[in-house]
Amino acid sequence: MNFQQLRYAVEIEKTSSITAAAKNLYMGQPNLSKSIKELENELGTVLFHRTAKGMEPTASGLQFLRYAKDILRQVDELQALYQPGQTDCVRFSVSVPRATYIADAFALFLSNYEKRRSLDVQYRETNSTEALTDAAVGDSHLSILRYQKIYESHFQQLIAQNRLVSEVIFEYPMMVLMSKQHPLAQQSEVAYHALEQYTQIVHGDIQIPKLPLSQLNKNSEKSGTRRIYVYDRGSLFELLRKVEGSYMWVSPFPQAELDRHDLIQKPCKEAGINQDVAVWRASTGLTPPAKQFLELLKEELKREFNGQLVHIK
């Protein structure tokens, strides 16, 4: 086994294709297939199986890839550390949910490094399952998980299993986001049942784990018969303005952001309580950039939401 074979396996997972992986690696497909076969023989297990969707990792393959990514990340960081002119390079990667306060804090974070010659930063907006995985395998120095409190035990179990440290930074009731012309816009508070006749806009990449019915209450899942799934953040606001009666469940929006998009937010007593939870690897701790970004997140929360019905940790 060598580092190159680890990179081969990671690229196959990334592309779900031997052909595409070989092209990206600038090598022939037969040579790549042979190298992976030799690796599987050495390990005594099958790493990938062919499906209708392409090459997918087996259970043992997923475990192998987790360690492979961790090893490659450390090797890349070690090599970069001793490259000429790179000692002053700031490296930081973060995986987060879509949230205005997080984007604002990230902009402030970057402004502190405007004069640095070398900057290697990755900002990924994704769902909580992917964000947790990014932190566990070392693809992110810091991840922010967002979930309803009814799923807290599920996520805390995953956090412990993946040897991560967690800190709750934001606890809040979900709000109903809508146009100022929405039929319910004049109500001081929206009743959950009143939303049933309207169209819900949903982030298309949100993943919620399945739990036994005994752990759910009738108001925990914001379900409806009319839904539009959207994957682009910019489209969300446009749809809310133009699709009559549409709404979204969101974390609290700062007033300036609401005014900019001509939207309003309304509380709902039946809405569940959500948490934004910072996680990072226990083995490495918080890097200086990650620690700085986490502090900026807390400062941005206080600046935008102090005095509102939220609990800032």
C-alpha positions as CSV (number, residue, x, y, z in Angstrom):
1,M,0.0,0.0,0.0
2,N,1.2,3.5,-0.8
3,F,0.0,7.1,-0.7
4,Q,-0.8,7.0,-4.5
5,Q,-3.2,4.1,-4.0
6,L,-4.9,6.1,-1.3
7,R,-5.4,9.0,-3.7
8,Y,-6.7,6.6,-6.4
9,A,-9.4,5.3,-4.0
10,V,-10.4,8.7,-2.8
11,E,-10.7,9.9,-6.4
12,I,-12.9,7.0,-7.4
13,E,-15.2,7.8,-4.5
14,K,-15.3,11.4,-5.5
15,T,-16.3,10.7,-9.2
16,S,-18.2,7.4,-8.7
17,S,-16.4,6.3,-11.8
18,I,-13.2,4.4,-12.7
19,T,-13.2,6.1,-16.1
20,A,-13.6,9.7,-14.7
21,A,-11.1,9.0,-11.9
22,A,-8.5,7.8,-14.4
23,K,-9.0,10.9,-16.5
24,N,-8.6,13.2,-13.5
25,L,-5.5,11.3,-12.4
26,Y,-4.0,11.4,-15.9
27,M,-3.6,7.6,-16.2
28,G,-5.2,4.8,-18.1
29,Q,-8.3,3.1,-16.8
30,P,-6.8,-0.4,-16.9
31,N,-3.8,0.7,-14.8
32,L,-6.2,2.3,-12.2
33,S,-8.4,-0.8,-12.1
34,K,-5.3,-3.0,-11.6
35,S,-3.9,-0.8,-8.8
36,I,-7.2,-0.8,-6.9
37,K,-7.5,-4.6,-7.3
38,E,-4.0,-5.0,-5.9
39,L,-4.9,-2.7,-3.0
40,E,-8.1,-4.8,-2.3
41,N,-6.1,-8.0,-2.4
42,E,-3.5,-6.6,0.0
43,L,-6.3,-5.4,2.4
44,G,-8.3,-8.6,2.0
45,T,-11.5,-6.7,1.3
46,V,-13.6,-5.2,-1.5
47,L,-13.6,-1.4,-1.4
48,F,-16.0,-0.6,-4.2
49,H,-19.0,-2.3,-5.9
50,R,-20.6,-1.3,-9.2
51,T,-24.2,0.0,-9.0
52,A,-26.6,1.8,-11.3
53,K,-25.3,5.0,-10.0
54,G,-21.7,4.1,-10.6
55,M,-18.9,2.9,-8.3
56,E,-19.9,3.1,-4.7
57,P,-17.9,2.2,-1.6
58,T,-18.7,-0.9,0.4
59,A,-19.1,-0.7,4.2
60,S,-15.4,-1.6,4.6
61,G,-14.6,0.8,1.8
62,L,-16.2,3.7,3.6
63,Q,-14.1,2.9,6.7
64,F,-10.9,2.6,4.6
65,L,-11.7,5.9,2.8
66,R,-12.2,7.7,6.1
67,Y,-8.7,6.8,7.2
68,A,-7.2,7.4,3.8
69,K,-8.6,11.0,3.6
70,D,-7.2,11.6,7.1
71,I,-3.7,10.4,6.1
72,L,-3.7,12.3,2.9
73,R,-4.8,15.5,4.5
74,Q,-1.9,15.2,7.1
75,V,0.6,14.4,4.4
76,D,-0.5,17.4,2.3
77,E,-0.3,19.7,5.3
78,L,3.1,18.4,6.1
79,Q,4.4,19.0,2.6
80,A,2.8,22.4,2.4
81,L,4.4,23.4,5.7
82,Y,7.9,23.1,4.3
83,Q,7.3,24.5,0.8
84,P,9.3,27.7,0.2
85,G,7.3,30.9,1.0
86,Q,4.4,28.9,2.6
87,T,5.2,29.2,6.3
88,D,2.9,32.3,6.6
89,C,0.0,30.6,4.7
90,V,-3.3,30.6,6.6
91,R,-5.2,27.4,6.1
92,F,-8.8,27.0,7.2
93,S,-11.8,24.9,6.1
94,V,-15.3,25.1,7.5
95,S,-18.6,23.3,6.8
96,V,-21.7,25.1,7.8
97,P,-25.5,25.4,7.3
98,R,-26.9,28.3,5.2
99,A,-27.2,31.2,7.7
100,T,-26.7,34.9,7.3
101,Y,-24.9,35.4,10.6
102,I,-22.4,32.7,9.7
103,A,-21.7,34.2,6.3
104,D,-21.3,37.6,7.9
105,A,-18.9,36.2,10.5
106,F,-16.9,34.5,7.7
107,A,-16.6,37.8,5.8
108,L,-15.2,39.4,9.0
109,F,-12.8,36.5,9.4
110,L,-11.4,37.0,5.9
111,S,-11.0,40.7,6.4
112,N,-8.5,40.0,9.1
113,Y,-6.2,38.3,6.5
114,E,-6.5,40.8,3.6
115,K,-2.8,41.6,3.8
116,R,-1.6,38.0,3.9
117,R,0.2,36.8,0.8
118,S,-0.9,33.2,1.2
119,L,-4.5,32.2,2.0
120,D,-6.0,28.7,1.6
121,V,-9.6,28.8,2.8
122,Q,-12.6,26.6,2.1
123,Y,-16.2,27.6,3.0
124,R,-18.8,24.8,2.4
125,E,-22.5,25.2,2.9
126,T,-24.0,21.8,3.5
127,N,-26.4,19.7,5.6
128,S,-25.5,18.5,9.2
129,T,-24.8,15.0,8.2
130,E,-22.1,16.0,5.7
131,A,-20.8,18.7,8.0
132,L,-20.3,16.1,10.8
133,T,-18.5,13.8,8.4
134,D,-16.2,16.7,7.2
135,A,-15.1,17.3,10.8
136,A,-14.7,13.6,11.5
137,V,-12.4,12.9,8.5
138,G,-10.5,16.2,8.9
139,D,-11.9,17.9,5.7
140,S,-13.0,20.8,7.9
141,H,-11.2,22.3,10.9
142,L,-14.6,23.3,12.2
143,S,-18.2,22.4,11.4
144,I,-21.5,23.8,12.5
145,L,-24.4,21.3,12.8
146,R,-28.0,22.5,12.7
147,Y,-30.7,20.3,14.0
148,Q,-34.0,20.3,16.0
149,K,-33.6,19.5,19.7
150,I,-35.7,16.3,19.2
151,Y,-32.7,14.9,17.3
152,E,-30.2,16.0,19.9
153,S,-29.5,12.5,21.3
154,H,-29.0,11.1,17.8
155,F,-26.4,13.7,16.9
156,Q,-24.7,13.6,20.3
157,Q,-24.3,9.9,19.8
158,L,-22.7,10.5,16.4
159,I,-20.5,13.2,17.8
160,A,-19.2,10.9,20.5
161,Q,-18.7,8.0,18.0
162,N,-16.6,10.2,15.8
163,R,-14.5,11.5,18.7
164,L,-15.6,15.1,18.2
165,V,-15.9,18.0,20.7
166,S,-19.1,19.9,20.6
167,E,-20.3,23.3,21.8
168,V,-23.9,24.7,21.4
169,I,-23.5,28.3,20.2
170,F,-27.1,29.2,19.3
171,E,-30.5,27.9,20.4
172,Y,-33.6,29.4,18.9
173,P,-37.3,28.8,17.8
174,M,-37.8,28.4,14.1
175,M,-39.4,31.3,12.4
176,V,-41.8,31.5,9.4
177,L,-40.2,33.6,6.6
178,M,-42.6,35.1,4.0
179,S,-43.3,38.0,1.7
180,K,-44.7,41.2,3.2
181,Q,-47.7,40.6,0.9
182,H,-48.4,37.1,2.3
183,P,-52.0,36.6,3.4
184,L,-50.8,35.8,6.9
185,A,-48.4,38.8,7.0
186,Q,-50.6,40.9,9.3
187,Q,-50.8,38.3,12.0
188,S,-48.5,38.8,15.0
189,E,-48.1,35.1,15.3
190,V,-48.7,32.3,12.8
191,A,-50.6,29.2,13.8
192,Y,-49.1,26.0,12.5
193,H,-52.4,24.7,11.0
194,A,-52.8,28.0,9.1
195,L,-49.8,27.1,7.0
196,E,-51.3,23.9,5.6
197,Q,-52.9,25.6,2.6
198,Y,-49.8,27.4,1.5
199,T,-46.7,26.4,-0.4
200,Q,-43.5,25.6,1.6
201,I,-40.1,26.4,0.1
202,V,-37.5,23.8,1.3
203,H,-33.8,23.6,1.1
204,G,-33.3,20.6,-1.2
205,D,-30.2,19.3,0.5
206,I,-31.5,19.2,4.0
207,Q,-31.2,15.7,5.5
208,I,-33.0,14.8,8.7
209,P,-32.4,11.3,10.3
210,K,-35.3,9.0,10.8
211,L,-36.3,8.4,14.4
212,P,-38.9,6.2,16.0
213,L,-42.4,7.7,16.1
214,S,-42.2,7.6,19.9
215,Q,-39.5,10.3,19.8
216,L,-41.4,12.7,17.6
217,N,-44.4,14.9,18.3
218,K,-47.0,15.9,15.9
219,N,-45.5,19.4,15.4
220,S,-41.8,18.4,15.1
221,E,-41.9,17.9,11.3
222,K,-43.0,20.9,9.3
223,S,-44.9,18.8,6.7
224,G,-47.3,20.0,4.1
225,T,-48.9,18.9,0.8
226,R,-47.4,21.7,-1.3
227,R,-43.6,21.9,-1.4
228,I,-40.9,23.4,-3.7
229,Y,-37.4,22.1,-3.1
230,V,-34.6,24.6,-4.0
231,Y,-30.9,24.1,-4.1
232,D,-29.8,27.7,-4.8
233,R,-29.9,30.3,-2.0
234,G,-30.6,33.2,-4.3
235,S,-33.7,31.5,-5.7
236,L,-35.2,31.1,-2.3
237,F,-35.8,34.8,-1.8
238,E,-37.1,35.3,-5.3
239,L,-39.6,32.5,-4.9
240,L,-40.8,33.9,-1.6
241,R,-41.5,37.2,-3.2
242,K,-43.1,35.9,-6.4
243,V,-44.9,32.6,-5.5
244,E,-48.1,33.8,-3.8
245,G,-48.6,32.4,-0.3
246,S,-45.1,30.7,-0.1
247,Y,-43.2,30.5,3.1
248,M,-40.1,28.9,4.7
249,W,-39.0,27.7,8.1
250,V,-35.8,29.4,9.0
251,S,-33.5,30.4,11.9
252,P,-34.0,34.1,12.9
253,F,-33.1,36.6,10.3
254,P,-31.4,39.9,11.1
255,Q,-33.8,42.8,10.4
256,A,-31.4,44.4,7.8
257,E,-31.5,41.2,5.8
258,L,-35.3,41.0,5.9
259,D,-35.5,44.6,4.7
260,R,-33.0,44.0,1.9
261,H,-35.2,41.2,0.4
262,D,-38.6,42.8,1.3
263,L,-39.5,39.9,3.6
264,I,-40.8,39.4,7.1
265,Q,-40.5,36.7,9.7
266,K,-43.2,35.5,12.1
267,P,-43.1,33.3,15.3
268,C,-45.0,30.1,15.6
269,K,-45.8,28.7,19.1
270,E,-45.8,25.1,17.7
271,A,-42.4,25.5,16.0
272,G,-39.6,23.3,17.3
273,I,-36.5,24.6,19.0
274,N,-33.3,24.3,16.9
275,Q,-29.6,24.3,17.9
276,D,-26.5,25.4,16.0
277,V,-23.6,23.3,17.4
278,A,-19.9,23.7,16.7
279,V,-17.9,20.5,16.4
280,W,-14.2,19.8,15.9
281,R,-11.8,16.9,16.3
282,A,-10.8,16.1,19.9
283,S,-7.4,14.8,18.7
284,T,-6.3,18.0,17.1
285,G,-8.3,20.6,18.9
286,L,-9.2,24.0,17.5
287,T,-6.6,25.5,15.2
288,P,-5.9,29.3,15.7
289,P,-8.0,30.2,12.6
290,A,-10.9,27.9,13.7
291,K,-10.8,29.4,17.2
292,Q,-10.9,32.9,15.8
293,F,-13.8,32.1,13.5
294,L,-15.8,30.5,16.4
295,E,-15.3,33.7,18.5
296,L,-16.5,35.8,15.5
297,L,-19.6,33.7,15.2
298,K,-20.5,34.3,18.8
299,E,-19.8,38.0,18.4
300,E,-22.0,38.2,15.3
301,L,-24.8,36.4,17.1
302,K,-24.8,38.9,19.9
303,R,-24.7,41.8,17.5
304,E,-27.6,40.6,15.3
305,F,-29.9,38.9,17.8
306,N,-29.4,40.3,21.3
307,G,-32.8,41.2,22.7
308,Q,-34.7,38.7,20.5
309,L,-36.3,35.4,21.5
310,V,-33.1,33.4,21.1
311,H,-30.6,31.9,23.5
312,I,-27.0,32.7,22.6
313,K,-24.5,30.5,24.3
